[in-house]
Amino acid sequence: MNHADHVQLIEAGIERNSGGVWADFGAGSGAFTLAIRDIVGPDAAIIAIDRDGTSLETLRATMERRFPDTRLRVIQADIAGRLALPPLDGIIAANAIHYIPERNHVALL
């Protein structure tokens, strides 16, 4: 899959150039974080959360290269734990929720 594929997978559920505050749970190296940014535009703030600090650093470098004007905050944490997040306009968890036991999905969200 490439960037265009990631954008296509999620763009129907996100208003283009809507800005706002978005979170990517289980962001990894940022395939869907970059797709969110492409869709919501430069006025958005994006929070990328993942347990893997190396992947988050890769994401930060890629975001700076592709979308240097992005307000990106990376948090190295387990999404199953308590997170201090601002009110969000949207969440993507394309590669994460399946790692959380189903009985905990509602509590997580």
Secondary structure, 3 states (H helix, E strand, C coil): CCHHHHHHHHHHHCCCCCCCEEEEECCCCCHHHHHHHHHHCCCCEEEEEECCHHHHHHHHHHHHHHCCCCEEEEEECCCCCCCCCCCCCEEECCCCHHHCCHHHHHHHC
